[in-house]
Amino acid sequence: MNSLMKLLASLLLIIFSSLLFGDIDVVESSNQNHRFSGRNKLFVFGDSYVDTGNTKTTDKGAWEFPYGITYPGKPSGRFSDGHISTDFLAQLLRIKLPVTYKEKDDVDKTRLQYGMSFAYGGTGVFDTKVKYPNMTGQINLFEKLLGNVYSPSDLSSSVALVSVAGNDYITFVLAHLDDPLGLLFGLKSFIEKVVNQIEVDLRRIRTLGVKKIAIPSLTPLAYTPVLANLPESIKGIVQDNVKYHNDLLQKSVAKLNNESNDIDSAFTIIDYYNTFLTVFNNTGGIPGILTFKTPFIACYKIDLNDIKNSTLCDDPKSAFFWDPIHPTQEGWKSVYKVLRNNITTALLPKA
């Protein structure tokens, strides 16, 4: 029994440690009419799934080749070969990509009008090993800009994207490596704690003036390359915990919408869980979406023991996953093609 618990702890560590490291065609031209949609600012909070370049350039990972090989042709701080979730959401909303918090003082001030990203790869709802503000701290950074950079009228047509991809859970796992039973029986209550804090954070963002707030569900982690070939029993444990997180998140969002008393729901869940599965299972029946023949194999296979032995596939466009857990640009593009109608219905103003 003890050896089984240690195995589970090690697997969970592998899963969540990887998080640390339609024609929906993203165009960053300033000639686009980004205000046509009625939403003109995007504020982003969270982790590597939405970070477009806030991490330090001296850090490994997103600032090293071959990250960014598809776009912009060199590392840009995105945890992928190219565009990621934030890019595609901004395109759907017809909002120019928001500036990163890191570069806010070094860009033309007109860039600030499209919003800002506070997201940083490796962060969580609570503190992680990353020395950067957690979700609460990121919201604090946002609040300090209100009344100075952004006014209440600026926020009246804004959207927030809030990503929680699982970095809190690696912190929990690391703290319980010598206590596998504590890990097994404490994870459920910790998931409840994480989702409760997410609810607090979402409510606060709304109180600060953001009118529409979107938060993705956890993805089906058992289908990621790092876990795809493991026994079904182990993957089942992972999926059960992912579903528990998502079920609690659904209840929290419903509660928040009941509190808001708005005709249109202020809070919405971007259903990554079922959308990822839809893309994985596509055999050609979804127009405009590629069929990924081997969706659970990463394009960039990372050798953690010797990075020089890592291998790169011939065509990132043929792969859904870029590395052990982050999608490729083509993977994200497919996901947002499936999500297009639901997102625009939920986040854009009614005609």
GIFEN-V917834 format. One record per pair of residues at least 24 apart in sequence whose ideal C-beta (glycine too) atoms are under 6 Angstrom apart, sorted by sequence separation. I is the first residue (numbers start at 1). J is the second residue. If there is no record, write none. Layout:
# GIFEN-V917834
i=[I:I]
j=[J:J]
This chain:
# GIFEN-V917834
i=[53:218:295:298:52:168:298:218:246:218:292:217:299:48:52:164:50:49:50:112:125:128:21:44:79:126:124:125:128:124:122:160:289:54:53:54:42:52:54:289:288:160:158:217:42:159:160:161:162:163:191:195:199:219:220:39:155:191:195:202:213:214:216:217:155:217:279:37:39:42:214:216:217:220:279:26:37:152:195:219:220:36:34:206:275:278:26:34:34:275:24:275:26:52:139:54:55:135:24:51:228:28:50:51:125:51:225:43:89:125:225:42:43:44:45:46:48:125:223:225:41:45:47:44:47:268:45:225:226:225:224:20:50:50:49:46:47:49:40:41:42:43:44:45:46:39:47:39:47:212:19:19:19:16:16:17:16:13:12:9:9:6:9:5:5:5:159:15:18:14:81:81:80:88:66:70:80:83:79:81:82:85:81:84:88:80:92:70:22:18:18:24:37:38:24:24:22:22]
j=[77:242:320:323:78:194:324:245:273:246:320:246:328:79:86:198:85:85:86:149:164:167:61:86:121:168:167:168:171:168:167:205:334:100:100:101:90:100:102:337:337:210:210:269:95:212:213:214:215:216:244:248:252:272:273:93:209:245:249:256:267:268:270:271:210:272:334:93:95:98:270:272:273:276:335:83:94:209:252:276:277:94:94:266:335:338:87:95:96:338:88:339:91:117:204:120:121:201:91:119:296:97:119:120:194:121:296:115:161:197:297:115:116:117:118:119:121:198:296:298:115:119:121:119:123:346:138:321:324:324:325:122:161:163:163:162:163:165:157:158:159:160:161:162:163:157:165:159:167:347:165:166:167:166:169:170:170:173:173:177:180:180:183:180:181:184:347:221:226:226:316:322:322:332:312:316:326:329:326:328:329:332:329:332:336:329:343:329:288:324:325:333:348:349:336:337:337:340]
